[in-house]
Amino acid sequence: MNPQAAQLRRSRLTLILLGVLFVGPLIGAWILYSAGLRPSLTTNYGTLVQPTTPLPKLELRNAAGEPQPELMLGRWSLVQLGGETCDEACSERLVLTRQVRLALGAAGVNKDRVQRVFIVPSADAAVAASSQLREAHRILHIVADQTAAGQRAADIFKPTDPQAIYLVDPNGNWLITYQNQTDADAFQRGLLKDLKKLLRLSSIG
């Protein structure tokens, strides 16, 4: 065989092998995610929702009364449910999710792929929360849930912990619940670890 042809063949094989090594895992992860076979998250903090639950259409409005029909589509959403007022525990959990999002950016992950959504039960509560929280939480979606009774976010998530955090993927699927965590530092580390893993494995959002 011509030495130059043999060398060219070896070079091509090397390039193909390198491509398989570097691109193969990404393609595999995308196929698994698209097929619904999402990777198991080995963590003591998040509870994986089995099966993954698509959220129904929620009638969400911001403090100005403007509809937000596609708020939880296109990005990963950290959702927190609020009441008519946001007490100290509520405020602390909002600070925690804010810090997690900032930590993603510090770790070299695109934090803009993640948004924080605070859902309250009424228009008056949305106005009050906006007035109370806007200065400390400038990048926070505060919305009133005006969906029909029995079909609201609280009816879907059925919280046993008023400070639970719900992770919703960019397709509107509820994936993970974080609740009943008394150690704020451990909670923050666990949530951050899960998000970094998911964002690395997923190309959506």
MODELLER restraints for C-alpha pairs under 7 A, 6 or more apart:
rsr = mdl.restraints
at = mdl.atoms
rsr.add(forms.Gaussian(group=physical.xy_distance, feature=features.Distance(at['CA:29:A'], at['CA:201:A']), mean=6.25, stdev=0.5))
rsr.add(forms.Gaussian(group=physical.xy_distance, feature=features.Distance(at['CA:30:A'], at['CA:202:A']), mean=6.71, stdev=0.5))
rsr.add(forms.Gaussian(group=physical.xy_distance, feature=features.Distance(at['CA:32:A'], at['CA:38:A']), mean=6.15, stdev=0.5))
rsr.add(forms.Gaussian(group=physical.xy_distance, feature=features.Distance(at['CA:41:A'], at['CA:194:A']), mean=6.86, stdev=0.5))
rsr.add(forms.Gaussian(group=physical.xy_distance, feature=features.Distance(at['CA:43:A'], at['CA:190:A']), mean=6.76, stdev=0.5))
rsr.add(forms.Gaussian(group=physical.xy_distance, feature=features.Distance(at['CA:45:A'], at['CA:178:A']), mean=6.14, stdev=0.5))
rsr.add(forms.Gaussian(group=physical.xy_distance, feature=features.Distance(at['CA:45:A'], at['CA:187:A']), mean=6.36, stdev=0.5))
rsr.add(forms.Gaussian(group=physical.xy_distance, feature=features.Distance(at['CA:45:A'], at['CA:190:A']), mean=5.54, stdev=0.5))
rsr.add(forms.Gaussian(group=physical.xy_distance, feature=features.Distance(at['CA:45:A'], at['CA:191:A']), mean=6.92, stdev=0.5))
rsr.add(forms.Gaussian(group=physical.xy_distance, feature=features.Distance(at['CA:46:A'], at['CA:176:A']), mean=5.88, stdev=0.5))
rsr.add(forms.Gaussian(group=physical.xy_distance, feature=features.Distance(at['CA:46:A'], at['CA:177:A']), mean=5.54, stdev=0.5))
rsr.add(forms.Gaussian(group=physical.xy_distance, feature=features.Distance(at['CA:46:A'], at['CA:178:A']), mean=4.78, stdev=0.5))
rsr.add(forms.Gaussian(group=physical.xy_distance, feature=features.Distance(at['CA:47:A'], at['CA:176:A']), mean=5.38, stdev=0.5))
rsr.add(forms.Gaussian(group=physical.xy_distance, feature=features.Distance(at['CA:47:A'], at['CA:177:A']), mean=5.14, stdev=0.5))
rsr.add(forms.Gaussian(group=physical.xy_distance, feature=features.Distance(at['CA:47:A'], at['CA:178:A']), mean=6.37, stdev=0.5))
rsr.add(forms.Gaussian(group=physical.xy_distance, feature=features.Distance(at['CA:48:A'], at['CA:175:A']), mean=5.96, stdev=0.5))
rsr.add(forms.Gaussian(group=physical.xy_distance, feature=features.Distance(at['CA:48:A'], at['CA:176:A']), mean=4.51, stdev=0.5))
rsr.add(forms.Gaussian(group=physical.xy_distance, feature=features.Distance(at['CA:48:A'], at['CA:177:A']), mean=6.62, stdev=0.5))
rsr.add(forms.Gaussian(group=physical.xy_distance, feature=features.Distance(at['CA:49:A'], at['CA:175:A']), mean=5.22, stdev=0.5))
rsr.add(forms.Gaussian(group=physical.xy_distance, feature=features.Distance(at['CA:49:A'], at['CA:176:A']), mean=5.38, stdev=0.5))
rsr.add(forms.Gaussian(group=physical.xy_distance, feature=features.Distance(at['CA:52:A'], at['CA:173:A']), mean=6.37, stdev=0.5))
rsr.add(forms.Gaussian(group=physical.xy_distance, feature=features.Distance(at['CA:52:A'], at['CA:174:A']), mean=6.05, stdev=0.5))
rsr.add(forms.Gaussian(group=physical.xy_distance, feature=features.Distance(at['CA:52:A'], at['CA:175:A']), mean=5.56, stdev=0.5))
rsr.add(forms.Gaussian(group=physical.xy_distance, feature=features.Distance(at['CA:53:A'], at['CA:173:A']), mean=5.41, stdev=0.5))
rsr.add(forms.Gaussian(group=physical.xy_distance, feature=features.Distance(at['CA:53:A'], at['CA:174:A']), mean=5.10, stdev=0.5))
rsr.add(forms.Gaussian(group=physical.xy_distance, feature=features.Distance(at['CA:53:A'], at['CA:175:A']), mean=6.97, stdev=0.5))
rsr.add(forms.Gaussian(group=physical.xy_distance, feature=features.Distance(at['CA:54:A'], at['CA:172:A']), mean=5.87, stdev=0.5))
rsr.add(forms.Gaussian(group=physical.xy_distance, feature=features.Distance(at['CA:54:A'], at['CA:173:A']), mean=4.15, stdev=0.5))
rsr.add(forms.Gaussian(group=physical.xy_distance, feature=features.Distance(at['CA:54:A'], at['CA:174:A']), mean=6.03, stdev=0.5))
rsr.add(forms.Gaussian(group=physical.xy_distance, feature=features.Distance(at['CA:55:A'], at['CA:172:A']), mean=5.78, stdev=0.5))
rsr.add(forms.Gaussian(group=physical.xy_distance, feature=features.Distance(at['CA:55:A'], at['CA:173:A']), mean=5.78, stdev=0.5))
rsr.add(forms.Gaussian(group=physical.xy_distance, feature=features.Distance(at['CA:55:A'], at['CA:174:A']), mean=6.54, stdev=0.5))
rsr.add(forms.Gaussian(group=physical.xy_distance, feature=features.Distance(at['CA:58:A'], at['CA:147:A']), mean=5.65, stdev=0.5))
rsr.add(forms.Gaussian(group=physical.xy_distance, feature=features.Distance(at['CA:58:A'], at['CA:152:A']), mean=6.72, stdev=0.5))
rsr.add(forms.Gaussian(group=physical.xy_distance, feature=features.Distance(at['CA:59:A'], at['CA:69:A']), mean=6.56, stdev=0.5))
rsr.add(forms.Gaussian(group=physical.xy_distance, feature=features.Distance(at['CA:59:A'], at['CA:145:A']), mean=5.97, stdev=0.5))
rsr.add(forms.Gaussian(group=physical.xy_distance, feature=features.Distance(at['CA:59:A'], at['CA:146:A']), mean=5.27, stdev=0.5))
rsr.add(forms.Gaussian(group=physical.xy_distance, feature=features.Distance(at['CA:59:A'], at['CA:147:A']), mean=4.70, stdev=0.5))
rsr.add(forms.Gaussian(group=physical.xy_distance, feature=features.Distance(at['CA:60:A'], at['CA:67:A']), mean=5.85, stdev=0.5))
rsr.add(forms.Gaussian(group=physical.xy_distance, feature=features.Distance(at['CA:60:A'], at['CA:68:A']), mean=5.33, stdev=0.5))
rsr.add(forms.Gaussian(group=physical.xy_distance, feature=features.Distance(at['CA:60:A'], at['CA:69:A']), mean=6.48, stdev=0.5))
rsr.add(forms.Gaussian(group=physical.xy_distance, feature=features.Distance(at['CA:60:A'], at['CA:143:A']), mean=5.79, stdev=0.5))
rsr.add(forms.Gaussian(group=physical.xy_distance, feature=features.Distance(at['CA:60:A'], at['CA:144:A']), mean=5.54, stdev=0.5))
rsr.add(forms.Gaussian(group=physical.xy_distance, feature=features.Distance(at['CA:60:A'], at['CA:145:A']), mean=4.85, stdev=0.5))
rsr.add(forms.Gaussian(group=physical.xy_distance, feature=features.Distance(at['CA:60:A'], at['CA:146:A']), mean=6.01, stdev=0.5))
rsr.add(forms.Gaussian(group=physical.xy_distance, feature=features.Distance(at['CA:61:A'], at['CA:67:A']), mean=4.39, stdev=0.5))
rsr.add(forms.Gaussian(group=physical.xy_distance, feature=features.Distance(at['CA:61:A'], at['CA:68:A']), mean=5.45, stdev=0.5))
rsr.add(forms.Gaussian(group=physical.xy_distance, feature=features.Distance(at['CA:61:A'], at['CA:143:A']), mean=5.14, stdev=0.5))
rsr.add(forms.Gaussian(group=physical.xy_distance, feature=features.Distance(at['CA:61:A'], at['CA:144:A']), mean=5.24, stdev=0.5))
rsr.add(forms.Gaussian(group=physical.xy_distance, feature=features.Distance(at['CA:61:A'], at['CA:145:A']), mean=6.80, stdev=0.5))
rsr.add(forms.Gaussian(group=physical.xy_distance, feature=features.Distance(at['CA:62:A'], at['CA:68:A']), mean=6.96, stdev=0.5))
rsr.add(forms.Gaussian(group=physical.xy_distance, feature=features.Distance(at['CA:62:A'], at['CA:126:A']), mean=6.84, stdev=0.5))
rsr.add(forms.Gaussian(group=physical.xy_distance, feature=features.Distance(at['CA:62:A'], at['CA:142:A']), mean=5.99, stdev=0.5))
rsr.add(forms.Gaussian(group=physical.xy_distance, feature=features.Distance(at['CA:62:A'], at['CA:143:A']), mean=4.34, stdev=0.5))
rsr.add(forms.Gaussian(group=physical.xy_distance, feature=features.Distance(at['CA:62:A'], at['CA:144:A']), mean=6.20, stdev=0.5))
rsr.add(forms.Gaussian(group=physical.xy_distance, feature=features.Distance(at['CA:63:A'], at['CA:123:A']), mean=6.60, stdev=0.5))
rsr.add(forms.Gaussian(group=physical.xy_distance, feature=features.Distance(at['CA:63:A'], at['CA:126:A']), mean=5.02, stdev=0.5))
rsr.add(forms.Gaussian(group=physical.xy_distance, feature=features.Distance(at['CA:63:A'], at['CA:127:A']), mean=4.88, stdev=0.5))
rsr.add(forms.Gaussian(group=physical.xy_distance, feature=features.Distance(at['CA:63:A'], at['CA:130:A']), mean=6.67, stdev=0.5))
rsr.add(forms.Gaussian(group=physical.xy_distance, feature=features.Distance(at['CA:63:A'], at['CA:142:A']), mean=6.92, stdev=0.5))
rsr.add(forms.Gaussian(group=physical.xy_distance, feature=features.Distance(at['CA:63:A'], at['CA:143:A']), mean=6.40, stdev=0.5))
rsr.add(forms.Gaussian(group=physical.xy_distance, feature=features.Distance(at['CA:72:A'], at['CA:170:A']), mean=6.75, stdev=0.5))
rsr.add(forms.Gaussian(group=physical.xy_distance, feature=features.Distance(at['CA:72:A'], at['CA:172:A']), mean=5.93, stdev=0.5))
rsr.add(forms.Gaussian(group=physical.xy_distance, feature=features.Distance(at['CA:73:A'], at['CA:170:A']), mean=4.83, stdev=0.5))
rsr.add(forms.Gaussian(group=physical.xy_distance, feature=features.Distance(at['CA:73:A'], at['CA:171:A']), mean=5.53, stdev=0.5))
rsr.add(forms.Gaussian(group=physical.xy_distance, feature=features.Distance(at['CA:73:A'], at['CA:172:A']), mean=5.55, stdev=0.5))
rsr.add(forms.Gaussian(group=physical.xy_distance, feature=features.Distance(at['CA:74:A'], at['CA:170:A']), mean=4.37, stdev=0.5))
rsr.add(forms.Gaussian(group=physical.xy_distance, feature=features.Distance(at['CA:74:A'], at['CA:171:A']), mean=6.53, stdev=0.5))
rsr.add(forms.Gaussian(group=physical.xy_distance, feature=features.Distance(at['CA:74:A'], at['CA:205:A']), mean=5.05, stdev=0.5))
rsr.add(forms.Gaussian(group=physical.xy_distance, feature=features.Distance(at['CA:75:A'], at['CA:113:A']), mean=5.32, stdev=0.5))
rsr.add(forms.Gaussian(group=physical.xy_distance, feature=features.Distance(at['CA:75:A'], at['CA:114:A']), mean=5.76, stdev=0.5))
rsr.add(forms.Gaussian(group=physical.xy_distance, feature=features.Distance(at['CA:75:A'], at['CA:115:A']), mean=6.68, stdev=0.5))
rsr.add(forms.Gaussian(group=physical.xy_distance, feature=features.Distance(at['CA:75:A'], at['CA:169:A']), mean=6.73, stdev=0.5))
rsr.add(forms.Gaussian(group=physical.xy_distance, feature=features.Distance(at['CA:75:A'], at['CA:170:A']), mean=4.38, stdev=0.5))
rsr.add(forms.Gaussian(group=physical.xy_distance, feature=features.Distance(at['CA:75:A'], at['CA:205:A']), mean=4.37, stdev=0.5))
rsr.add(forms.Gaussian(group=physical.xy_distance, feature=features.Distance(at['CA:76:A'], at['CA:113:A']), mean=6.06, stdev=0.5))
rsr.add(forms.Gaussian(group=physical.xy_distance, feature=features.Distance(at['CA:76:A'], at['CA:114:A']), mean=4.66, stdev=0.5))
rsr.add(forms.Gaussian(group=physical.xy_distance, feature=features.Distance(at['CA:76:A'], at['CA:115:A']), mean=6.20, stdev=0.5))
rsr.add(forms.Gaussian(group=physical.xy_distance, feature=features.Distance(at['CA:76:A'], at['CA:168:A']), mean=5.87, stdev=0.5))
rsr.add(forms.Gaussian(group=physical.xy_distance, feature=features.Distance(at['CA:76:A'], at['CA:169:A']), mean=4.74, stdev=0.5))
rsr.add(forms.Gaussian(group=physical.xy_distance, feature=features.Distance(at['CA:76:A'], at['CA:170:A']), mean=5.03, stdev=0.5))
rsr.add(forms.Gaussian(group=physical.xy_distance, feature=features.Distance(at['CA:76:A'], at['CA:205:A']), mean=6.27, stdev=0.5))
rsr.add(forms.Gaussian(group=physical.xy_distance, feature=features.Distance(at['CA:77:A'], at['CA:114:A']), mean=5.77, stdev=0.5))
rsr.add(forms.Gaussian(group=physical.xy_distance, feature=features.Distance(at['CA:77:A'], at['CA:115:A']), mean=4.97, stdev=0.5))
rsr.add(forms.Gaussian(group=physical.xy_distance, feature=features.Distance(at['CA:77:A'], at['CA:116:A']), mean=5.71, stdev=0.5))
rsr.add(forms.Gaussian(group=physical.xy_distance, feature=features.Distance(at['CA:77:A'], at['CA:117:A']), mean=6.55, stdev=0.5))
rsr.add(forms.Gaussian(group=physical.xy_distance, feature=features.Distance(at['CA:77:A'], at['CA:167:A']), mean=5.73, stdev=0.5))
rsr.add(forms.Gaussian(group=physical.xy_distance, feature=features.Distance(at['CA:77:A'], at['CA:168:A']), mean=5.04, stdev=0.5))
rsr.add(forms.Gaussian(group=physical.xy_distance, feature=features.Distance(at['CA:77:A'], at['CA:169:A']), mean=6.44, stdev=0.5))
rsr.add(forms.Gaussian(group=physical.xy_distance, feature=features.Distance(at['CA:78:A'], at['CA:115:A']), mean=6.25, stdev=0.5))
rsr.add(forms.Gaussian(group=physical.xy_distance, feature=features.Distance(at['CA:78:A'], at['CA:116:A']), mean=4.83, stdev=0.5))
rsr.add(forms.Gaussian(group=physical.xy_distance, feature=features.Distance(at['CA:78:A'], at['CA:117:A']), mean=6.04, stdev=0.5))
rsr.add(forms.Gaussian(group=physical.xy_distance, feature=features.Distance(at['CA:78:A'], at['CA:165:A']), mean=6.36, stdev=0.5))
rsr.add(forms.Gaussian(group=physical.xy_distance, feature=features.Distance(at['CA:78:A'], at['CA:166:A']), mean=5.76, stdev=0.5))
rsr.add(forms.Gaussian(group=physical.xy_distance, feature=features.Distance(at['CA:78:A'], at['CA:167:A']), mean=4.93, stdev=0.5))
rsr.add(forms.Gaussian(group=physical.xy_distance, feature=features.Distance(at['CA:78:A'], at['CA:168:A']), mean=6.63, stdev=0.5))
rsr.add(forms.Gaussian(group=physical.xy_distance, feature=features.Distance(at['CA:79:A'], at['CA:116:A']), mean=6.08, stdev=0.5))
rsr.add(forms.Gaussian(group=physical.xy_distance, feature=features.Distance(at['CA:79:A'], at['CA:117:A']), mean=4.76, stdev=0.5))
rsr.add(forms.Gaussian(group=physical.xy_distance, feature=features.Distance(at['CA:79:A'], at['CA:118:A']), mean=5.97, stdev=0.5))
rsr.add(forms.Gaussian(group=physical.xy_distance, feature=features.Distance(at['CA:79:A'], at['CA:165:A']), mean=5.60, stdev=0.5))
rsr.add(forms.Gaussian(group=physical.xy_distance, feature=features.Distance(at['CA:79:A'], at['CA:166:A']), mean=4.96, stdev=0.5))
rsr.add(forms.Gaussian(group=physical.xy_distance, feature=features.Distance(at['CA:79:A'], at['CA:167:A']), mean=6.29, stdev=0.5))
rsr.add(forms.Gaussian(group=physical.xy_distance, feature=features.Distance(at['CA:80:A'], at['CA:117:A']), mean=6.29, stdev=0.5))
rsr.add(forms.Gaussian(group=physical.xy_distance, feature=features.Distance(at['CA:80:A'], at['CA:118:A']), mean=4.98, stdev=0.5))
rsr.add(forms.Gaussian(group=physical.xy_distance, feature=features.Distance(at['CA:80:A'], at['CA:119:A']), mean=6.28, stdev=0.5))
rsr.add(forms.Gaussian(group=physical.xy_distance, feature=features.Distance(at['CA:80:A'], at['CA:163:A']), mean=6.95, stdev=0.5))
rsr.add(forms.Gaussian(group=physical.xy_distance, feature=features.Distance(at['CA:80:A'], at['CA:164:A']), mean=6.48, stdev=0.5))
rsr.add(forms.Gaussian(group=physical.xy_distance, feature=features.Distance(at['CA:80:A'], at['CA:165:A']), mean=5.15, stdev=0.5))
rsr.add(forms.Gaussian(group=physical.xy_distance, feature=features.Distance(at['CA:80:A'], at['CA:166:A']), mean=6.58, stdev=0.5))
rsr.add(forms.Gaussian(group=physical.xy_distance, feature=features.Distance(at['CA:81:A'], at['CA:118:A']), mean=5.86, stdev=0.5))
rsr.add(forms.Gaussian(group=physical.xy_distance, feature=features.Distance(at['CA:81:A'], at['CA:119:A']), mean=4.88, stdev=0.5))
rsr.add(forms.Gaussian(group=physical.xy_distance, feature=features.Distance(at['CA:81:A'], at['CA:120:A']), mean=6.08, stdev=0.5))
rsr.add(forms.Gaussian(group=physical.xy_distance, feature=features.Distance(at['CA:82:A'], at['CA:118:A']), mean=6.63, stdev=0.5))
rsr.add(forms.Gaussian(group=physical.xy_distance, feature=features.Distance(at['CA:82:A'], at['CA:119:A']), mean=5.81, stdev=0.5))
rsr.add(forms.Gaussian(group=physical.xy_distance, feature=features.Distance(at['CA:82:A'], at['CA:120:A']), mean=4.73, stdev=0.5))
rsr.add(forms.Gaussian(group=physical.xy_distance, feature=features.Distance(at['CA:83:A'], at['CA:120:A']), mean=5.57, stdev=0.5))
rsr.add(forms.Gaussian(group=physical.xy_distance, feature=features.Distance(at['CA:83:A'], at['CA:121:A']), mean=6.23, stdev=0.5))
rsr.add(forms.Gaussian(group=physical.xy_distance, feature=features.Distance(at['CA:84:A'], at['CA:120:A']), mean=6.75, stdev=0.5))
rsr.add(forms.Gaussian(group=physical.xy_distance, feature=features.Distance(at['CA:84:A'], at['CA:121:A']), mean=6.68, stdev=0.5))
rsr.add(forms.Gaussian(group=physical.xy_distance, feature=features.Distance(at['CA:84:A'], at['CA:125:A']), mean=4.83, stdev=0.5))
rsr.add(forms.Gaussian(group=physical.xy_distance, feature=features.Distance(at['CA:85:A'], at['CA:125:A']), mean=6.52, stdev=0.5))
rsr.add(forms.Gaussian(group=physical.xy_distance, feature=features.Distance(at['CA:85:A'], at['CA:129:A']), mean=6.94, stdev=0.5))
rsr.add(forms.Gaussian(group=physical.xy_distance, feature=features.Distance(at['CA:86:A'], at['CA:129:A']), mean=6.90, stdev=0.5))
rsr.add(forms.Gaussian(group=physical.xy_distance, feature=features.Distance(at['CA:90:A'], at['CA:163:A']), mean=6.21, stdev=0.5))
rsr.add(forms.Gaussian(group=physical.xy_distance, feature=features.Distance(at['CA:93:A'], at['CA:163:A']), mean=6.62, stdev=0.5))
rsr.add(forms.Gaussian(group=physical.xy_distance, feature=features.Distance(at['CA:96:A'], at['CA:188:A']), mean=6.51, stdev=0.5))
rsr.add(forms.Gaussian(group=physical.xy_distance, feature=features.Distance(at['CA:100:A'], at['CA:188:A']), mean=6.43, stdev=0.5))
rsr.add(forms.Gaussian(group=physical.xy_distance, feature=features.Distance(at['CA:100:A'], at['CA:192:A']), mean=5.76, stdev=0.5))
rsr.add(forms.Gaussian(group=physical.xy_distance, feature=features.Distance(at['CA:101:A'], at['CA:111:A']), mean=5.85, stdev=0.5))
rsr.add(forms.Gaussian(group=physical.xy_distance, feature=features.Distance(at['CA:102:A'], at['CA:111:A']), mean=6.88, stdev=0.5))
rsr.add(forms.Gaussian(group=physical.xy_distance, feature=features.Distance(at['CA:104:A'], at['CA:110:A']), mean=6.89, stdev=0.5))
rsr.add(forms.Gaussian(group=physical.xy_distance, feature=features.Distance(at['CA:104:A'], at['CA:111:A']), mean=5.48, stdev=0.5))
rsr.add(forms.Gaussian(group=physical.xy_distance, feature=features.Distance(at['CA:105:A'], at['CA:111:A']), mean=5.06, stdev=0.5))
rsr.add(forms.Gaussian(group=physical.xy_distance, feature=features.Distance(at['CA:113:A'], at['CA:205:A']), mean=5.70, stdev=0.5))
rsr.add(forms.Gaussian(group=physical.xy_distance, feature=features.Distance(at['CA:116:A'], at['CA:140:A']), mean=5.34, stdev=0.5))
rsr.add(forms.Gaussian(group=physical.xy_distance, feature=features.Distance(at['CA:116:A'], at['CA:141:A']), mean=6.18, stdev=0.5))
rsr.add(forms.Gaussian(group=physical.xy_distance, feature=features.Distance(at['CA:117:A'], at['CA:140:A']), mean=6.10, stdev=0.5))
rsr.add(forms.Gaussian(group=physical.xy_distance, feature=features.Distance(at['CA:117:A'], at['CA:141:A']), mean=4.74, stdev=0.5))
rsr.add(forms.Gaussian(group=physical.xy_distance, feature=features.Distance(at['CA:117:A'], at['CA:142:A']), mean=6.17, stdev=0.5))
rsr.add(forms.Gaussian(group=physical.xy_distance, feature=features.Distance(at['CA:118:A'], at['CA:141:A']), mean=5.96, stdev=0.5))
rsr.add(forms.Gaussian(group=physical.xy_distance, feature=features.Distance(at['CA:118:A'], at['CA:142:A']), mean=4.85, stdev=0.5))
rsr.add(forms.Gaussian(group=physical.xy_distance, feature=features.Distance(at['CA:118:A'], at['CA:143:A']), mean=6.31, stdev=0.5))
rsr.add(forms.Gaussian(group=physical.xy_distance, feature=features.Distance(at['CA:119:A'], at['CA:142:A']), mean=6.10, stdev=0.5))
rsr.add(forms.Gaussian(group=physical.xy_distance, feature=features.Distance(at['CA:119:A'], at['CA:143:A']), mean=5.09, stdev=0.5))
rsr.add(forms.Gaussian(group=physical.xy_distance, feature=features.Distance(at['CA:119:A'], at['CA:144:A']), mean=5.76, stdev=0.5))
rsr.add(forms.Gaussian(group=physical.xy_distance, feature=features.Distance(at['CA:119:A'], at['CA:145:A']), mean=6.33, stdev=0.5))
rsr.add(forms.Gaussian(group=physical.xy_distance, feature=features.Distance(at['CA:120:A'], at['CA:126:A']), mean=6.14, stdev=0.5))
rsr.add(forms.Gaussian(group=physical.xy_distance, feature=features.Distance(at['CA:120:A'], at['CA:143:A']), mean=6.20, stdev=0.5))
rsr.add(forms.Gaussian(group=physical.xy_distance, feature=features.Distance(at['CA:120:A'], at['CA:144:A']), mean=4.87, stdev=0.5))
rsr.add(forms.Gaussian(group=physical.xy_distance, feature=features.Distance(at['CA:120:A'], at['CA:145:A']), mean=6.11, stdev=0.5))
rsr.add(forms.Gaussian(group=physical.xy_distance, feature=features.Distance(at['CA:121:A'], at['CA:144:A']), mean=5.50, stdev=0.5))
rsr.add(forms.Gaussian(group=physical.xy_distance, feature=features.Distance(at['CA:121:A'], at['CA:145:A']), mean=5.31, stdev=0.5))
rsr.add(forms.Gaussian(group=physical.xy_distance, feature=features.Distance(at['CA:122:A'], at['CA:144:A']), mean=5.07, stdev=0.5))
rsr.add(forms.Gaussian(group=physical.xy_distance, feature=features.Distance(at['CA:122:A'], at['CA:145:A']), mean=6.36, stdev=0.5))
rsr.add(forms.Gaussian(group=physical.xy_distance, feature=features.Distance(at['CA:122:A'], at['CA:146:A']), mean=6.82, stdev=0.5))
rsr.add(forms.Gaussian(group=physical.xy_distance, feature=features.Distance(at['CA:123:A'], at['CA:144:A']), mean=5.37, stdev=0.5))
rsr.add(forms.Gaussian(group=physical.xy_distance, feature=features.Distance(at['CA:126:A'], at['CA:142:A']), mean=6.25, stdev=0.5))
rsr.add(forms.Gaussian(group=physical.xy_distance, feature=features.Distance(at['CA:126:A'], at['CA:143:A']), mean=5.86, stdev=0.5))
rsr.add(forms.Gaussian(group=physical.xy_distance, feature=features.Distance(at['CA:126:A'], at['CA:144:A']), mean=5.51, stdev=0.5))
rsr.add(forms.Gaussian(group=physical.xy_distance, feature=features.Distance(at['CA:130:A'], at['CA:142:A']), mean=6.62, stdev=0.5))
rsr.add(forms.Gaussian(group=physical.xy_distance, feature=features.Distance(at['CA:145:A'], at['CA:152:A']), mean=6.64, stdev=0.5))
rsr.add(forms.Gaussian(group=physical.xy_distance, feature=features.Distance(at['CA:161:A'], at['CA:179:A']), mean=5.89, stdev=0.5))
rsr.add(forms.Gaussian(group=physical.xy_distance, feature=features.Distance(at['CA:161:A'], at['CA:180:A']), mean=5.93, stdev=0.5))
rsr.add(forms.Gaussian(group=physical.xy_distance, feature=features.Distance(at['CA:163:A'], at['CA:179:A']), mean=6.91, stdev=0.5))
rsr.add(forms.Gaussian(group=physical.xy_distance, feature=features.Distance(at['CA:164:A'], at['CA:178:A']), mean=5.50, stdev=0.5))
rsr.add(forms.Gaussian(group=physical.xy_distance, feature=features.Distance(at['CA:164:A'], at['CA:179:A']), mean=4.37, stdev=0.5))
rsr.add(forms.Gaussian(group=physical.xy_distance, feature=features.Distance(at['CA:165:A'], at['CA:177:A']), mean=5.97, stdev=0.5))
rsr.add(forms.Gaussian(group=physical.xy_distance, feature=features.Distance(at['CA:165:A'], at['CA:178:A']), mean=5.03, stdev=0.5))
rsr.add(forms.Gaussian(group=physical.xy_distance, feature=features.Distance(at['CA:165:A'], at['CA:179:A']), mean=6.50, stdev=0.5))
rsr.add(forms.Gaussian(group=physical.xy_distance, feature=features.Distance(at['CA:166:A'], at['CA:176:A']), mean=5.95, stdev=0.5))
rsr.add(forms.Gaussian(group=physical.xy_distance, feature=features.Distance(at['CA:166:A'], at['CA:177:A']), mean=4.71, stdev=0.5))
rsr.add(forms.Gaussian(group=physical.xy_distance, feature=features.Distance(at['CA:166:A'], at['CA:178:A']), mean=6.29, stdev=0.5))
rsr.add(forms.Gaussian(group=physical.xy_distance, feature=features.Distance(at['CA:167:A'], at['CA:174:A']), mean=6.06, stdev=0.5))
rsr.add(forms.Gaussian(group=physical.xy_distance, feature=features.Distance(at['CA:167:A'], at['CA:175:A']), mean=5.76, stdev=0.5))
rsr.add(forms.Gaussian(group=physical.xy_distance, feature=features.Distance(at['CA:167:A'], at['CA:176:A']), mean=5.15, stdev=0.5))
rsr.add(forms.Gaussian(group=physical.xy_distance, feature=features.Distance(at['CA:167:A'], at['CA:177:A']), mean=6.38, stdev=0.5))
rsr.add(forms.Gaussian(group=physical.xy_distance, feature=features.Distance(at['CA:168:A'], at['CA:174:A']), mean=4.39, stdev=0.5))
rsr.add(forms.Gaussian(group=physical.xy_distance, feature=features.Distance(at['CA:168:A'], at['CA:175:A']), mean=5.72, stdev=0.5))
rsr.add(forms.Gaussian(group=physical.xy_distance, feature=features.Distance(at['CA:169:A'], at['CA:175:A']), mean=6.77, stdev=0.5))
rsr.add(forms.Gaussian(group=physical.xy_distance, feature=features.Distance(at['CA:170:A'], at['CA:204:A']), mean=6.72, stdev=0.5))
rsr.add(forms.Gaussian(group=physical.xy_distance, feature=features.Distance(at['CA:170:A'], at['CA:205:A']), mean=5.23, stdev=0.5))
rsr.add(forms.Gaussian(group=physical.xy_distance, feature=features.Distance(at['CA:181:A'], at['CA:187:A']), mean=6.30, stdev=0.5))
